Amino acid sequence: MNDTAARLLERLRESDHVRDHPTVRPRDAATMIIIDRSGPSPQVLLGRRHHGHKFMPGKFVFPGGRVEPFDGRMPSATPLEPRVAARLMHAMRRPSAVRARAFALAAIRETFEESGILLGTKSRAPVRSPGGAWDGYVAAGVVPDLAAVHFVARAITPPGRTKRFDTRFFAIDAEEIAARQDGVVGPDTELTELVWLPIREASRLELPTITAAVLEELTSRIAAGFAHDLPVPYYRMVNRRRARDLL
């Protein structure tokens, strides 16, 4: 483990003594980091959670949420890159390619629901929606492009928190934005504002600890070439202590 990884792990361990709630089983979740690399310094999109939320109120996060049963049924223009699919299935109960693509699709859907951004490619071919927010994709004539999705981190919320998630963090270039829907973000919505910031500036915002850690992981990944064959950090509890493995 290099110095940066060791420092990130120690930072996360500092908050692991907080166990104010009964242990619950983590739910599968996915989140998307949109990166704009068109300028001299890569920028990422973050949203501020509504202050009325019980979970992480007022903090800046990447768009994301729970994986829904219908996500895996949404058609895509391309399949997941094989190395991404393989890493998603690693350490997965009942691994399957369908579940792997469902994680990436959930991150894309949640991004649309929370920010109004549709990631993918325009298509004139008829597409059947599995329901929910995917209806908006079909109406806009946009199909997800899974080959453009990078798998950059996985993290399981430690026990004793109000909610626990087994979250897959994905990243995608901003050039994959196919369309935008206005009126999704406002003072009474889940994300009350969206900001584009260079990664180093974003790290100074009020962020959940794991979000800050993933931003640093992302910086290292971009510096190393942002390729699909790079290992993916996996944060979880082992013998009641936070660990960082590589997928």
Buried (B, 14 or more C-beta within 10 A) or exposed (E): EEEEBEEBBEBBBEEBEEEEEEEEEBBBBBBBBBBBEEEEEBBBBBBBBBEEEEEBEEBBBBBBBBBBEBBBBBBBBBEBBEBBBBBBBBEBEEBEBEBBBBBBBBBBBBBBBBBBBBBBBEBEEEBEBBEBBBEBBBEBBBBBBBBBBBBBBBBBBBBBBEBBBBBBBBBBBBEBBBBEBEEBBEEEBBBBEBBEBBBEEBBEBEBBBBBBBBBBBBBBBBEEEBEBEBEBBBBBEEEEEBEBBEB
